Amino acid sequence: MTYDEYIASLPDLKKIEKEGYVELTDLCVATENQQKLFDFFKTVKDFSADDDYMTTLNYVIEYLDKNKIHFIMSLDWKASINDLKWRINSSLKDNYGLTIDLPKQEDYEERATVSFDNVFEDFDKPLRNKGIQMGFIDTQSDEYVIFLHKIADKQKVEKSVEKIGYKYHEK
């Protein structure tokens, strides 16, 4: 069986999950990238039983990374401050047309990672000053799955994250 045949054999993603991904795209992604994602979500399969991806969210994150769409982003718990800064800056620029002065690696002790105390809060503060905040998708694992959204959209975003099968939280 080829890879394409394998993908075709997977069950369709539940309608409610597709709705959640489409709503998040509508709320958090720049207009010029939305249609590509809407088309992707129309055909995306359910990867929850897949041995490699284990979840549809993991497949979606890989697709976004491969296509350089800075939307839902995964960071290992030991990722560097610079990784977080790059991801946030990329999402800000691509989806909101913003450049914001964010903390630097040098603002923390030498071996600091994203899991150190107050790192996410330090990054969230300047975002909130511009009406944007970090949202987190709780995957119950040792990674952080983050995305940026308008503060005003928080309730809608929270409901959309629930539709894709996860809990939303913020710092």
C-alpha positions in Angstrom: 0.0 0.0 0.0 1.4 3.4 -0.9 1.4 6.3 1.5 -1.4 8.0 -0.5 -3.4 4.8 -0.4 -2.9 4.6 3.3 -4.0 8.2 3.9 -7.1 7.6 1.7 -7.9 4.5 3.8 -8.1 6.5 7.0 -11.6 7.5 8.3 -12.8 11.0 7.6 -12.3 13.5 10.5 -15.5 14.1 12.4 -17.5 17.1 11.2 -17.2 18.8 14.6 -13.4 18.6 14.5 -13.3 20.0 11.0 -15.5 22.9 12.2 -13.1 23.6 15.0 -10.1 23.7 12.8 -11.9 25.9 10.2 -13.1 28.3 13.0 -9.6 28.6 14.4 -8.2 29.3 11.0 -10.8 32.0 10.4 -9.9 33.6 13.8 -6.2 33.2 13.8 -4.8 33.0 10.3 -4.2 35.9 7.8 -6.8 36.0 5.0 -4.2 35.1 2.3 -3.5 31.7 3.9 -7.0 30.8 5.0 -8.3 29.3 1.7 -5.3 26.9 1.5 -6.1 25.7 5.0 -9.9 25.6 4.4 -9.2 23.3 1.5 -6.8 21.1 3.6 -9.4 20.8 6.4 -12.1 19.7 4.0 -10.1 16.6 3.1 -8.1 15.9 6.3 -8.5 12.4 7.7 -8.7 11.2 11.3 -5.2 10.2 12.5 -6.1 9.2 16.0 -5.4 5.5 15.3 -2.2 6.2 13.3 0.9 4.7 14.8 3.2 7.6 13.7 1.0 10.7 14.3 -1.2 9.3 17.0 -3.5 12.4 16.7 -4.9 14.5 14.0 -3.5 17.6 15.7 0.1 16.2 15.2 -0.6 15.7 11.5 -2.0 19.2 11.2 1.0 20.7 13.0 3.4 18.9 10.6 1.4 20.1 7.6 1.6 23.7 8.9 5.3 23.4 9.5 6.0 21.9 6.1 3.9 24.7 4.4 5.5 27.5 6.6 2.1 28.5 8.0 2.8 29.9 11.4 -0.5 29.1 13.2 -0.6 26.1 15.6 2.9 25.6 16.7 4.5 22.9 18.8 7.5 23.4 21.2 9.2 20.8 23.2 9.4 21.6 26.9 13.2 22.1 26.5 13.0 24.4 23.5 15.1 27.5 23.7 13.7 31.0 24.3 15.0 31.9 20.8 12.7 29.1 19.3 9.7 30.6 21.1 10.6 34.1 20.0 11.0 33.0 16.4 7.7 31.2 16.3 5.8 34.1 17.9 7.5 36.7 15.7 6.7 34.6 12.6 3.0 34.2 13.6 2.7 37.9 14.5 4.2 39.0 11.1 2.3 36.5 8.9 -1.1 36.7 10.6 -1.3 40.1 12.1 1.2 42.2 10.3 2.8 43.1 13.6 6.4 43.4 14.9 6.6 43.5 18.7 9.6 43.8 21.0 9.8 40.4 22.8 12.1 39.1 25.5 15.5 37.8 24.4 17.4 34.6 25.4 19.9 36.9 27.2 17.1 38.1 29.5 17.2 34.7 31.2 19.8 32.5 32.7 22.1 30.7 30.3 20.3 27.4 30.1 16.8 28.7 30.3 14.2 27.0 28.2 10.5 27.8 27.5 9.5 25.7 30.6 11.3 28.0 33.0 9.2 30.1 35.4 7.4 33.1 33.8 8.8 32.7 30.3 5.4 32.4 28.6 4.0 35.2 30.8 7.0 37.4 29.8 6.2 36.9 26.1 2.4 37.2 26.6 2.6 40.7 28.3 3.8 42.6 25.2 1.4 40.7 23.0 -1.5 41.7 25.2 -0.5 45.3 24.9 -1.3 45.0 21.2 -4.6 43.1 21.7 -3.1 39.6 21.0 -2.4 36.8 23.4 -1.0 33.3 23.4 -3.4 30.4 23.6 -2.3 26.9 24.6 -3.8 23.6 23.4 -3.5 21.1 26.3 -2.3 17.9 24.7 -1.4 16.2 28.1 2.2 15.7 27.0 5.7 17.2 27.4 5.2 19.7 24.7 3.6 23.1 24.4 1.1 23.7 21.6 0.7 27.4 21.1 -1.1 29.8 18.8 -1.8 33.5 18.8 -5.2 35.0 18.8 -7.0 38.3 19.5 -7.9 38.8 23.1 -11.4 39.7 22.0 -11.8 36.3 20.3 -10.9 34.2 23.4 -14.3 32.7 24.0 -14.7 31.7 20.4 -11.2 30.3 20.3 -11.8 28.3 23.5 -15.0 26.7 22.0 -13.1 25.9 18.7 -10.3 24.2 20.6 -12.9 22.1 22.4 -14.3 21.1 19.1 -11.0 19.6 18.0 -11.0 17.6 21.2 -8.7 19.5 23.5 -8.8 22.0 26.4 -7.7 25.6 25.9 -5.7 27.4 28.5 -3.7 30.6 28.8 -0.9 31.9 30.9 
